[in-house]
């Protein structure tokens, strides 16, 4: 399951919320606060973590040989 962030398009609401959905699920269309139209936001955050040898603490690949 992926956590998606949504924001209400209604200028008087602008409610933001997160929903766990499968990638195959339809996007939400309605704000739970005002029933207005929502848009899914692009998020740079992720729960993907690289573990094991060869990966630095900042999650970038370590150069080989030192």
CHARMM-style PDB file with segment names, atoms N, HN, CA, C and O in Angstrom:
ATOM      1  N   UNK     1       0.845  -1.182   0.000  1.00  0.00      PROA
ATOM      2  CA  UNK     1       0.000   0.000   0.000  1.00  0.00      PROA
ATOM      3  C   UNK     1       0.891   1.246   0.000  1.00  0.00      PROA
ATOM      4  O   UNK     1       1.950   1.270   0.627  1.00  0.00      PROA
ATOM      5  N   UNK     2       0.452   2.247  -0.695  1.00  0.00      PROA
ATOM      6  HN  UNK     2      -0.409   2.227  -1.204  1.00  0.00      PROA
ATOM      7  CA  UNK     2       1.177   3.498  -0.828  1.00  0.00      PROA
ATOM      8  C   UNK     2       0.379   4.587  -0.110  1.00  0.00      PROA
ATOM      9  O   UNK     2      -0.851   4.579  -0.143  1.00  0.00      PROA
ATOM     10  N   UNK     3       1.068   5.510   0.532  1.00  0.00      PROA
ATOM     11  HN  UNK     3       2.068   5.516   0.560  1.00  0.00      PROA
ATOM     12  CA  UNK     3       0.396   6.644   1.158  1.00  0.00      PROA
ATOM     13  C   UNK     3       0.397   7.807   0.182  1.00  0.00      PROA
ATOM     14  O   UNK     3       1.450   8.312  -0.208  1.00  0.00      PROA
ATOM     15  N   UNK     4      -0.813   8.225  -0.207  1.00  0.00      PROA
ATOM     16  HN  UNK     4      -1.668   7.815   0.110  1.00  0.00      PROA
ATOM     17  CA  UNK     4      -0.977   9.360  -1.114  1.00  0.00      PROA
ATOM     18  C   UNK     4      -1.467  10.556  -0.324  1.00  0.00      PROA
ATOM     19  O   UNK     4      -2.234  10.410   0.627  1.00  0.00      PROA
ATOM     20  N   UNK     5      -1.020  11.747  -0.722  1.00  0.00      PROA
ATOM     21  HN  UNK     5      -0.396  11.866  -1.495  1.00  0.00      PROA
ATOM     22  CA  UNK     5      -1.472  12.975  -0.095  1.00  0.00      PROA
ATOM     23  C   UNK     5      -2.426  13.695  -1.055  1.00  0.00      PROA
ATOM     24  O   UNK     5      -2.150  13.822  -2.247  1.00  0.00      PROA
ATOM     25  N   UNK     6      -3.534  14.152  -0.518  1.00  0.00      PROA
ATOM     26  HN  UNK     6      -3.759  14.049   0.451  1.00  0.00      PROA
ATOM     27  CA  UNK     6      -4.547  14.860  -1.291  1.00  0.00      PROA
ATOM     28  C   UNK     6      -4.758  16.251  -0.707  1.00  0.00      PROA
ATOM     29  O   UNK     6      -4.527  16.485   0.479  1.00  0.00      PROA
ATOM     30  N   UNK     7      -5.205  17.176  -1.571  1.00  0.00      PROA
ATOM     31  HN  UNK     7      -5.392  16.985  -2.534  1.00  0.00      PROA
ATOM     32  CA  UNK     7      -5.546  18.520  -1.121  1.00  0.00      PROA
ATOM     33  C   UNK     7      -6.858  18.937  -1.772  1.00  0.00      PROA
ATOM     34  O   UNK     7      -7.086  18.699  -2.958  1.00  0.00      PROA
ATOM     35  N   UNK     8      -7.713  19.564  -0.972  1.00  0.00      PROA
ATOM     36  HN  UNK     8      -7.527  19.757  -0.009  1.00  0.00      PROA
ATOM     37  CA  UNK     8      -8.991  20.071  -1.481  1.00  0.00      PROA
ATOM     38  C   UNK     8      -8.735  21.290  -2.360  1.00  0.00      PROA
ATOM     39  O   UNK     8      -7.929  22.154  -2.015  1.00  0.00      PROA
ATOM     40  N   UNK     9      -9.423  21.356  -3.493  1.00  0.00      PROA
ATOM     41  HN  UNK     9     -10.078  20.654  -3.774  1.00  0.00      PROA
ATOM     42  CA  UNK     9      -9.277  22.482  -4.414  1.00  0.00      PROA
ATOM     43  C   UNK     9     -10.131  23.681  -4.006  1.00  0.00      PROA
ATOM     44  O   UNK     9      -9.953  24.776  -4.539  1.00  0.00      PROA
ATOM     45  N   UNK    10     -11.052  23.485  -3.072  1.00  0.00      PROA
ATOM     46  HN  UNK    10     -11.197  22.595  -2.639  1.00  0.00      PROA
ATOM     47  CA  UNK    10     -11.928  24.552  -2.610  1.00  0.00      PROA
ATOM     48  C   UNK    10     -11.100  25.608  -1.877  1.00  0.00      PROA
ATOM     49  O   UNK    10     -10.449  25.294  -0.881  1.00  0.00      PROA
ATOM     50  N   UNK    11     -11.116  26.852  -2.354  1.00  0.00      PROA
ATOM     51  HN  UNK    11     -11.645  27.107  -3.163  1.00  0.00      PROA
ATOM     52  CA  UNK    11     -10.314  27.944  -1.782  1.00  0.00      PROA
ATOM     53  C   UNK    11     -10.644  28.181  -0.305  1.00  0.00      PROA
ATOM     54  O   UNK    11      -9.777  28.624   0.448  1.00  0.00      PROA
ATOM     55  N   UNK    12     -11.870  27.898   0.121  1.00  0.00      PROA
ATOM     56  HN  UNK    12     -12.574  27.538  -0.490  1.00  0.00      PROA
ATOM     57  CA  UNK    12     -12.267  28.119   1.512  1.00  0.00      PROA
ATOM     58  C   UNK    12     -11.889  26.951   2.417  1.00  0.00      PROA
ATOM     59  O   UNK    12     -11.978  27.071   3.639  1.00  0.00      PROA
ATOM     60  N   UNK    13     -11.474  25.840   1.851  1.00  0.00      PROA
ATOM     61  HN  UNK    13     -11.402  25.743   0.859  1.00  0.00      PROA
ATOM     62  CA  UNK    13     -11.170  24.645   2.636  1.00  0.00      PROA
ATOM     63  C   UNK    13      -9.669  24.340   2.631  1.00  0.00      PROA
ATOM     64  O   UNK    13      -9.017  24.431   3.672  1.00  0.00      PROA
ATOM     65  N   UNK    14      -9.118  23.981   1.471  1.00  0.00      PROA
ATOM     66  HN  UNK    14      -9.647  23.907   0.626  1.00  0.00      PROA
ATOM     67  CA  UNK    14      -7.696  23.629   1.298  1.00  0.00      PROA
ATOM     68  C   UNK    14      -7.223  22.529   2.263  1.00  0.00      PROA
ATOM     69  O   UNK    14      -6.040  22.454   2.595  1.00  0.00      PROA
ATOM     70  N   UNK    15      -8.152  21.684   2.705  1.00  0.00      PROA
ATOM     71  HN  UNK    15      -9.113  21.744   2.435  1.00  0.00      PROA
ATOM     72  CA  UNK    15      -7.826  20.582   3.625  1.00  0.00      PROA
ATOM     73  C   UNK    15      -6.852  19.616   2.943  1.00  0.00      PROA
ATOM     74  O   UNK    15      -7.079  19.216   1.801  1.00  0.00      PROA
ATOM     75  N   UNK    16      -5.772  19.238   3.630  1.00  0.00      PROA
ATOM     76  HN  UNK    16      -5.587  19.563   4.558  1.00  0.00      PROA
ATOM     77  CA  UNK    16      -4.846  18.228   3.123  1.00  0.00      PROA
ATOM     78  C   UNK    16      -4.941  17.004   4.019  1.00  0.00      PROA
ATOM     79  O   UNK    16      -5.102  17.120   5.234  1.00  0.00      PROA
ATOM     80  N   UNK    17      -4.840  15.831   3.405  1.00  0.00      PROA
ATOM     81  HN  UNK    17      -4.709  15.738   2.418  1.00  0.00      PROA
ATOM     82  CA  UNK    17      -4.949  14.586   4.148  1.00  0.00      PROA
ATOM     83  C   UNK    17      -4.234  13.478   3.404  1.00  0.00      PROA
ATOM     84  O   UNK    17      -3.991  13.577   2.202  1.00  0.00      PROA
ATOM     85  N   UNK    18      -3.898  12.418   4.128  1.00  0.00      PROA
ATOM     86  HN  UNK    18      -4.096  12.337   5.105  1.00  0.00      PROA
ATOM     87  CA  UNK    18      -3.200  11.265   3.555  1.00  0.00      PROA
ATOM     88  C   UNK    18      -4.116  10.048   3.588  1.00  0.00      PROA
ATOM     89  O   UNK    18      -4.918   9.875   4.505  1.00  0.00      PROA
ATOM     90  N   UNK    19      -3.976   9.208   2.559  1.00  0.00      PROA
ATOM     91  HN  UNK    19      -3.324   9.349   1.814  1.00  0.00      PROA
ATOM     92  CA  UNK    19      -4.766   7.990   2.451  1.00  0.00      PROA
ATOM     93  C   UNK    19      -3.864   6.870   1.951  1.00  0.00      PROA
ATOM     94  O   UNK    19      -3.110   7.058   0.997  1.00  0.00      PROA
ATOM     95  N   UNK    20      -3.938   5.707   2.590  1.00  0.00      PROA
ATOM     96  HN  UNK    20      -4.551   5.554   3.366  1.00  0.00      PROA
ATOM     97  CA  UNK    20      -3.204   4.541   2.101  1.00  0.00      PROA
ATOM     98  C   UNK    20      -4.073   3.848   1.062  1.00  0.00      PROA
ATOM     99  O   UNK    20      -5.214   3.473   1.331  1.00  0.00      PROA
ATOM    100  N   UNK    21      -3.504   3.686  -0.144  1.00  0.00      PROA
ATOM    101  HN  UNK    21      -2.577   3.991  -0.363  1.00  0.00      PROA
ATOM    102  CA  UNK    21      -4.229   3.076  -1.253  1.00  0.00      PROA
ATOM    103  C   UNK    21      -3.300   2.160  -2.029  1.00  0.00      PROA
ATOM    104  O   UNK    21      -2.079   2.314  -2.009  1.00  0.00      PROA
ATOM    105  N   UNK    22      -3.904   1.216  -2.705  1.00  0.00      PROA
ATOM    106  HN  UNK    22      -4.896   1.091  -2.722  1.00  0.00      PROA
ATOM    107  CA  UNK    22      -3.149   0.410  -3.661  1.00  0.00      PROA
ATOM    108  C   UNK    22      -2.932   1.250  -4.907  1.00  0.00      PROA
ATOM    109  O   UNK    22      -3.703   2.165  -5.195  1.00  0.00      PROA
ATOM    110  N   UNK    23      -1.883   0.934  -5.637  1.00  0.00      PROA
ATOM    111  HN  UNK    23      -1.257   0.191  -5.403  1.00  0.00      PROA
ATOM    112  CA  UNK    23      -1.577   1.691  -6.845  1.00  0.00      PROA
ATOM    113  C   UNK    23      -2.694   1.533  -7.885  1.00  0.00      PROA
ATOM    114  O   UNK    23      -2.869   2.394  -8.747  1.00  0.00      PROA
ATOM    115  N   UNK    24      -3.445   0.432  -7.800  1.00  0.00      PROA
ATOM    116  HN  UNK    24      -3.302  -0.268  -7.100  1.00  0.00      PROA
ATOM    117  CA  UNK    24      -4.532   0.170  -8.742  1.00  0.00      PROA
ATOM    118  C   UNK    24      -5.854   0.824  -8.329  1.00  0.00      PROA
ATOM    119  O   UNK    24      -6.803   0.837  -9.113  1.00  0.00      PROA
ATOM    120  N   UNK    25      -5.930   1.369  -7.106  1.00  0.00      PROA
ATOM    121  HN  UNK    25      -5.159   1.359  -6.468  1.00  0.00      PROA
ATOM    122  CA  UNK    25      -7.157   2.022  -6.644  1.00  0.00      PROA
ATOM    123  C   UNK    25      -7.388   3.326  -7.396  1.00  0.00      PROA
ATOM    124  O   UNK    25      -6.442   3.996  -7.810  1.00  0.00      PROA
ATOM    125  N   UNK    26      -8.668   3.677  -7.566  1.00  0.00      PROA
ATOM    126  HN  UNK    26      -9.436   3.133  -7.230  1.00  0.00      PROA
ATOM    127  CA  UNK    26      -9.010   4.959  -8.187  1.00  0.00      PROA
ATOM    128  C   UNK    26      -8.623   6.105  -7.260  1.00  0.00      PROA
ATOM    129  O   UNK    26      -8.657   5.967  -6.037  1.00  0.00      PROA
ATOM    130  N   UNK    27      -8.261   7.222  -7.845  1.00  0.00      PROA
ATOM    131  HN  UNK    27      -8.233   7.335  -8.838  1.00  0.00      PROA
ATOM    132  CA  UNK    27      -7.964   8.415  -7.048  1.00  0.00      PROA
ATOM    133  C   UNK    27      -9.242   8.872  -6.354  1.00  0.00      PROA
ATOM    134  O   UNK    27     -10.345   8.695  -6.871  1.00  0.00      PROA
ATOM    135  N   UNK    28      -9.072   9.466  -5.168  1.00  0.00      PROA
ATOM    136  HN  UNK    28      -8.177   9.610  -4.747  1.00  0.00      PROA
ATOM    137  CA  UNK    28     -10.226  10.041  -4.478  1.00  0.00      PROA
ATOM    138  C   UNK    28     -10.681  11.275  -5.233  1.00  0.00      PROA
ATOM    139  O   UNK    28      -9.881  11.948  -5.883  1.00  0.00      PROA
ATOM    140  N   UNK    29     -11.963  11.566  -5.147  1.00  0.00      PROA
ATOM    141  HN  UNK    29     -12.614  11.019  -4.619  1.00  0.00      PROA
ATOM    142  CA  UNK    29     -12.513  12.699  -5.872  1.00  0.00      PROA
ATOM    143  C   UNK    29     -13.134  13.741  -4.945  1.00  0.00      PROA
ATOM    144  O   UNK    29     -13.360  14.880  -5.355  1.00  0.00      PROA
ATOM    145  N   UNK    30     -13.416  13.354  -3.681  1.00  0.00      PROA
ATOM    146  HN  UNK    30     -13.232  12.430  -3.348  1.00  0.00      PROA
ATOM    147  CA  UNK    30     -14.183  14.220  -2.793  1.00  0.00      PROA
ATOM    148  C   UNK    30     -13.479  14.455  -1.461  1.00  0.00      PROA
ATOM    149  O   UNK    30     -12.952  13.527  -0.847  1.00  0.00      PROA
ATOM    150  N   UNK    31     -13.480  15.713  -1.027  1.00  0.00      PROA
ATOM    151  HN  UNK    31     -13.908  16.467  -1.525  1.00  0.00      PROA
ATOM    152  CA  UNK    31     -12.891  16.100   0.256  1.00  0.00      PROA
ATOM    153  C   UNK    31     -13.780  15.598   1.403  1.00  0.00      PROA
ATOM    154  O   UNK    31     -14.996  15.784   1.367  1.00  0.00      PROA
ATOM    155  N   UNK    32     -13.180  14.966   2.418  1.00  0.00      PROA
ATOM    156  HN  UNK    32     -12.192  14.816   2.448  1.00  0.00      PROA
ATOM    157  CA  UNK    32     -13.981  14.492   3.548  1.00  0.00      PROA
ATOM    158  C   UNK    32     -14.508  15.623   4.436  1.00  0.00      PROA
ATOM    159  O   UNK    32     -15.421  15.406   5.233  1.00  0.00      PROA
ATOM    160  N   UNK    33     -13.946  16.816   4.308  1.00  0.00      PROA
ATOM    161  HN  UNK    33     -13.204  16.992   3.661  1.00  0.00      PROA
ATOM    162  CA  UNK    33     -14.365  17.949   5.143  1.00  0.00      PROA
ATOM    163  C   UNK    33     -15.517  18.746   4.517  1.00  0.00      PROA
ATOM    164  O   UNK    33     -16.470  19.115   5.204  1.00  0.00      PROA
ATOM    165  N   UNK    34     -15.419  19.009   3.203  1.00  0.00      PROA
ATOM    166  HN  UNK    34     -14.645  18.709   2.646  1.00  0.00      PROA
ATOM    167  CA  UNK    34     -16.413  19.899   2.579  1.00  0.00      PROA
ATOM    168  C   UNK    34     -17.093  19.290   1.357  1.00  0.00      PROA
ATOM    169  O   UNK    34     -17.972  19.914   0.762  1.00  0.00      PROA
ATOM    170  N   UNK    35     -16.696  18.078   0.978  1.00  0.00      PROA
ATOM    171  HN  UNK    35     -15.982  17.570   1.461  1.00  0.00      PROA
ATOM    172  CA  UNK    35     -17.227  17.382  -0.203  1.00  0.00      PROA
ATOM    173  C   UNK    35     -16.813  18.060  -1.508  1.00  0.00      PROA
ATOM    174  O   UNK    35     -17.381  17.767  -2.560  1.00  0.00      PROA
ATOM    175  N   UNK    36     -15.840  18.954  -1.453  1.00  0.00      PROA
ATOM    176  HN  UNK    36     -15.378  19.192  -0.598  1.00  0.00      PROA
ATOM    177  CA  UNK    36     -15.323  19.593  -2.657  1.00  0.00      PROA
ATOM    178  C   UNK    36     -14.390  18.655  -3.421  1.00  0.00      PROA
ATOM    179  O   UNK    36     -14.076  17.560  -2.953  1.00  0.00      PROA
ATOM    180  N   UNK    37     -13.957  19.089  -4.586  1.00  0.00      PROA
ATOM    181  HN  UNK    37     -14.213  19.978  -4.966  1.00  0.00      PROA
ATOM    182  CA  UNK    37     -13.056  18.300  -5.427  1.00  0.00      PROA
ATOM    183  C   UNK    37     -11.646  18.301  -4.838  1.00  0.00      PROA
ATOM    184  O   UNK    37     -11.185  19.324  -4.332  1.00  0.00      PROA
ATOM    185  N   UNK    38     -10.963  17.161  -4.904  1.00  0.00      PROA
ATOM    186  HN  UNK    38     -11.337  16.330  -5.315  1.00  0.00      PROA
ATOM    187  CA  UNK    38      -9.593  17.060  -4.403  1.00  0.00      PROA
ATOM    188  C   UNK    38      -8.635  16.728  -5.530  1.00  0.00      PROA
ATOM    189  O   UNK    38      -9.030  16.210  -6.574  1.00  0.00      PROA
ATOM    190  N   UNK    39      -7.360  17.039  -5.296  1.00  0.00      PROA
ATOM    191  HN  UNK    39      -7.039  17.460  -4.447  1.00  0.00      PROA
ATOM    192  CA  UNK    39      -6.298  16.659  -6.226  1.00  0.00      PROA
ATOM    193  C   UNK    39      -5.248  15.895  -5.443  1.00  0.00      PROA
ATOM    194  O   UNK    39      -4.991  16.189  -4.276  1.00  0.00      PROA
ATOM    195  N   UNK    40      -4.644  14.912  -6.095  1.00  0.00      PROA
ATOM    196  HN  UNK    40      -4.853  14.673  -7.044  1.00  0.00      PROA
ATOM    197  CA  UNK    40      -3.567  14.163  -5.459  1.00  0.00      PROA
ATOM    198  C   UNK    40      -2.271  14.929  -5.659  1.00  0.00      PROA
ATOM    199  O   UNK    40      -1.960  15.355  -6.771  1.00  0.00      PROA
ATOM    200  N   UNK    41      -1.514  15.102  -4.579  1.00  0.00      PROA
ATOM    201  HN  UNK    41      -1.767  14.755  -3.675  1.00  0.00      PROA
ATOM    202  CA  UNK    41      -0.267  15.857  -4.623  1.00  0.00      PROA
ATOM    203  C   UNK    41       0.889  14.930  -4.948  1.00  0.00      PROA
ATOM    204  O   UNK    41       0.835  13.730  -4.679  1.00  0.00      PROA
ATOM    205  N   UNK    42       1.921  15.492  -5.522  1.00  0.00      PROA
ATOM    206  HN  UNK    42       1.965  16.467  -5.741  1.00  0.00      PROA
ATOM    207  CA  UNK    42       3.144  14.743  -5.792  1.00  0.00      PROA
ATOM    208  C   UNK    42       4.006  14.846  -4.552  1.00  0.00      PROA
ATOM    209  O   UNK    42       4.308  15.942  -4.080  1.00  0.00      PROA
ATOM    210  N   UNK    43       4.395  13.709  -4.035  1.00  0.00      PROA
ATOM    211  HN  UNK    43       4.149  12.818  -4.419  1.00  0.00      PROA
ATOM    212  CA  UNK    43       5.167  13.676  -2.810  1.00  0.00      PROA
ATOM    213  C   UNK    43       6.554  13.130  -3.076  1.00  0.00      PROA
ATOM    214  O   UNK    43       6.719  12.172  -3.831  1.00  0.00      PROA
ATOM    215  N   UNK    44       7.550  13.739  -2.455  1.00  0.00      PROA
ATOM    216  HN  UNK    44       7.416  14.517  -1.841  1.00  0.00      PROA
ATOM    217  CA  UNK    44       8.906  13.241  -2.613  1.00  0.00      PROA
ATOM    218  C   UNK    44       9.283  12.289  -1.491  1.00  0.00      PROA
ATOM    219  O   UNK    44      10.301  11.603  -1.577  1.00  0.00      PROA
ATOM    220  N   UNK    45       8.482  12.239  -0.448  1.00  0.00      PROA
ATOM    221  HN  UNK    45       7.655  12.797  -0.377  1.00  0.00      PROA
ATOM    222  CA  UNK    45       8.762  11.341   0.667  1.00  0.00      PROA
ATOM    223  C   UNK    45       8.397   9.908   0.327  1.00  0.00      PROA
ATOM    224  O   UNK    45       7.452   9.666  -0.424  1.00  0.00      PROA
ATOM    225  N   UNK    46       9.132   8.971   0.867  1.00  0.00      PROA
ATOM    226  HN  UNK    46       9.900   9.167   1.477  1.00  0.00      PROA
ATOM    227  CA  UNK    46       8.844   7.574   0.601  1.00  0.00      PROA
ATOM    228  C   UNK    46       9.266   6.731   1.789  1.00  0.00      PROA
ATOM    229  O   UNK    46      10.088   7.158   2.600  1.00  0.00      PROA
ATOM    230  N   UNK    47       8.713   5.552   1.891  1.00  0.00      PROA
ATOM    231  HN  UNK    47       8.045   5.205   1.232  1.00  0.00      PROA
ATOM    232  CA  UNK    47       9.113   4.642   2.962  1.00  0.00      PROA
ATOM    233  C   UNK    47      10.125   3.622   2.449  1.00  0.00      PROA
ATOM    234  O   UNK    47      10.462   2.676   3.162  1.00  0.00      PROA
ATOM    235  N   UNK    48      10.614   3.802   1.220  1.00  0.00      PROA
ATOM    236  HN  UNK    48      10.340   4.570   0.641  1.00  0.00      PROA
ATOM    237  CA  UNK    48      11.587   2.905   0.620  1.00  0.00      PROA
ATOM    238  C   UNK    48      12.951   3.130   1.251  1.00  0.00      PROA
ATOM    239  O   UNK    48      13.471   4.245   1.218  1.00  0.00      PROA
ATOM    240  N   UNK    49      13.534   2.090   1.823  1.00  0.00      PROA
ATOM    241  HN  UNK    49      13.112   1.184   1.850  1.00  0.00      PROA
ATOM    242  CA  UNK    49      14.836   2.206   2.484  1.00  0.00      PROA
ATOM    243  C   UNK    49      15.762   1.130   1.938  1.00  0.00      PROA
ATOM    244  O   UNK    49      15.377  -0.033   1.811  1.00  0.00      PROA
ATOM    245  N   UNK    50      16.979   1.529   1.619  1.00  0.00      PROA
ATOM    246  HN  UNK    50      17.292   2.474   1.723  1.00  0.00      PROA
ATOM    247  CA  UNK    50      17.994   0.599   1.144  1.00  0.00      PROA
ATOM    248  C   UNK    50      18.826   0.127   2.327  1.00  0.00      PROA
ATOM    249  O   UNK    50      19.307   0.941   3.114  1.00  0.00      PROA
ATOM    250  N   UNK    51      18.995  -1.169   2.454  1.00  0.00      PROA
ATOM    251  HN  UNK    51      18.603  -1.830   1.814  1.00  0.00      PROA
ATOM    252  CA  UNK    51      19.784  -1.734   3.542  1.00  0.00      PROA
ATOM    253  C   UNK    51      20.886  -2.615   2.982  1.00  0.00      PROA
ATOM    254  O   UNK    51      20.807  -3.077   1.844  1.00  0.00      PROA
ATOM    255  N   UNK    52      21.910  -2.843   3.784  1.00  0.00      PROA
ATOM    256  HN  UNK    52      21.975  -2.468   4.709  1.00  0.00      PROA
ATOM    257  CA  UNK    52      22.965  -3.768   3.395  1.00  0.00      PROA
ATOM    258  C   UNK    52      24.245  -3.062   2.992  1.00  0.00      PROA
ATOM    259  O   UNK    52      24.317  -1.833   2.966  1.00  0.00      PROA
ATOM    260  N   UNK    53      25.245  -3.856   2.681  1.00  0.00      PROA
ATOM    261  HN  UNK    53      25.187  -4.854   2.701  1.00  0.00      PROA
ATOM    262  CA  UNK    53      26.538  -3.323   2.281  1.00  0.00      PROA
ATOM    263  C   UNK    53      26.429  -2.566   0.959  1.00  0.00      PROA
ATOM    264  O   UNK    53      25.618  -2.906   0.098  1.00  0.00      PROA
ATOM    265  N   UNK    54      27.251  -1.546   0.818  1.00  0.00      PROA
ATOM    266  HN  UNK    54      27.910  -1.270   1.517  1.00  0.00      PROA
ATOM    267  CA  UNK    54      27.286  -0.805  -0.436  1.00  0.00      PROA
ATOM    268  C   UNK    54      26.415   0.430  -0.453  1.00  0.00      PROA
ATOM    269  O   UNK    54      26.404   1.154  -1.448  1.00  0.00      PROA
ATOM    270  N   UNK    55      25.683   0.697   0.618  1.00  0.00      PROA
ATOM    271  HN  UNK    55      25.692   0.108   1.426  1.00  0.00      PROA
ATOM    272  CA  UNK    55      24.822   1.877   0.649  1.00  0.00      PROA
ATOM    273  C   UNK    55      25.220   2.768   1.812  1.00  0.00      PROA
ATOM    274  O   UNK    55      25.333   2.306   2.948  1.00  0.00      PROA
ATOM    275  N   UNK    56      25.430   4.029   1.533  1.00  0.00      PROA
ATOM    276  HN  UNK    56      25.338   4.405   0.610  1.00  0.00      PROA
ATOM    277  CA  UNK    56      25.830   4.987   2.563  1.00  0.00      PROA
ATOM    278  C   UNK    56      24.613   5.378   3.400  1.00  0.00      PROA
ATOM    279  O   UNK    56      23.476   5.083   3.032  1.00  0.00      PROA
ATOM    280  N   UNK    57      24.859   6.036   4.515  1.00  0.00      PROA
ATOM    281  HN  UNK    57      25.783   6.275   4.814  1.00  0.00      PROA
ATOM    282  CA  UNK    57      23.795   6.444   5.413  1.00  0.00      PROA
ATOM    283  C   UNK    57      22.796   7.391   4.752  1.00  0.00      PROA
ATOM    284  O   UNK    57      21.623   7.409   5.123  1.00  0.00      PROA
ATOM    285  N   UNK    58      23.255   8.183   3.769  1.00  0.00      PROA
ATOM    286  HN  UNK    58      24.209   8.168   3.468  1.00  0.00      PROA
ATOM    287  CA  UNK    58      22.352   9.109   3.087  1.00  0.00      PROA
ATOM    288  C   UNK    58      21.598   8.433   1.943  1.00  0.00      PROA
ATOM    289  O   UNK    58      20.936   9.105   1.152  1.00  0.00      PROA
ATOM    290  N   UNK    59      21.698   7.104   1.853  1.00  0.00      PROA
ATOM    291  HN  UNK    59      22.236   6.559   2.496  1.00  0.00      PROA
ATOM    292  CA  UNK    59      20.981   6.260   0.892  1.00  0.00      PROA
ATOM    293  C   UNK    59      21.520   6.344  -0.530  1.00  0.00      PROA
ATOM    294  O   UNK    59      20.887   5.839  -1.457  1.00  0.00      PROA
ATOM    295  N   UNK    60      22.673   6.969  -0.719  1.00  0.00      PROA
ATOM    296  HN  UNK    60      23.187   7.379   0.034  1.00  0.00      PROA
ATOM    297  CA  UNK    60      23.291   6.976  -2.035  1.00  0.00      PROA
ATOM    298  C   UNK    60      24.358   5.877  -2.080  1.00  0.00      PROA
ATOM    299  O   UNK    60      25.000   5.569  -1.075  1.00  0.00      PROA
ATOM    300  N   UNK    61      24.523   5.318  -3.228  1.00  0.00      PROA
ATOM    301  HN  UNK    61      24.003   5.569  -4.044  1.00  0.00      PROA
ATOM    302  CA  UNK    61      25.477   4.228  -3.421  1.00  0.00      PROA
ATOM    303  C   UNK    61      26.902   4.692  -3.124  1.00  0.00      PROA
ATOM    304  O   UNK    61      27.341   5.746  -3.585  1.00  0.00      PROA
ATOM    305  N   UNK    62      27.606   3.882  -2.350  1.00  0.00      PROA
ATOM    306  HN  UNK    62      27.249   3.026  -1.976  1.00  0.00      PROA
ATOM    307  CA  UNK    62      29.005   4.192  -2.069  1.00  0.00      PROA
ATOM    308  C   UNK    62      29.860   3.841  -3.274  1.00  0.00      PROA
ATOM    309  O   UNK    62      29.638   2.797  -3.888  1.00  0.00      PROA
ATOM    310  N   UNK    63      30.822   4.667  -3.634  1.00  0.00      PROA
ATOM    311  HN  UNK    63      31.002   5.515  -3.135  1.00  0.00      PROA
ATOM    312  CA  UNK    63      31.727   4.301  -4.725  1.00  0.00      PROA
ATOM    313  C   UNK    63      32.589   3.113  -4.301  1.00  0.00      PROA
ATOM    314  O   UNK    63      33.010   3.029  -3.148  1.00  0.00      PROA
ATOM    315  N   UNK    64      32.847   2.211  -5.219  1.00  0.00      PROA
ATOM    316  HN  UNK    64      32.504   2.279  -6.156  1.00  0.00      PROA
ATOM    317  CA  UNK    64      33.636   1.037  -4.891  1.00  0.00      PROA
ATOM    318  C   UNK    64      35.113   1.402  -4.756  1.00  0.00      PROA
ATOM    319  O   UNK    64      35.590   2.361  -5.362  1.00  0.00      PROA
ATOM    320  N   UNK    65      35.825   0.613  -3.947  1.00  0.00      PROA
ATOM    321  HN  UNK    65      35.437  -0.166  -3.456  1.00  0.00      PROA
ATOM    322  CA  UNK    65      37.259   0.804  -3.794  1.00  0.00      PROA
ATOM    323  C   UNK    65      37.651   1.830  -2.750  1.00  0.00      PROA
ATOM    324  O   UNK    65      38.784   2.312  -2.751  1.00  0.00      PROA
ATOM    325  N   UNK    66      36.730   2.172  -1.856  1.00  0.00      PROA
ATOM    326  HN  UNK    66      35.809   1.780  -1.855  1.00  0.00      PROA
ATOM    327  CA  UNK    66      37.238   3.042  -0.824  1.00  0.00      PROA
ATOM    328  C   UNK    66      36.252   3.927  -0.288  1.00  0.00      PROA
ATOM    329  OT1 UNK    66      36.555   4.723   0.600  1.00  0.00      PROA
TER     330      UNK     66
END
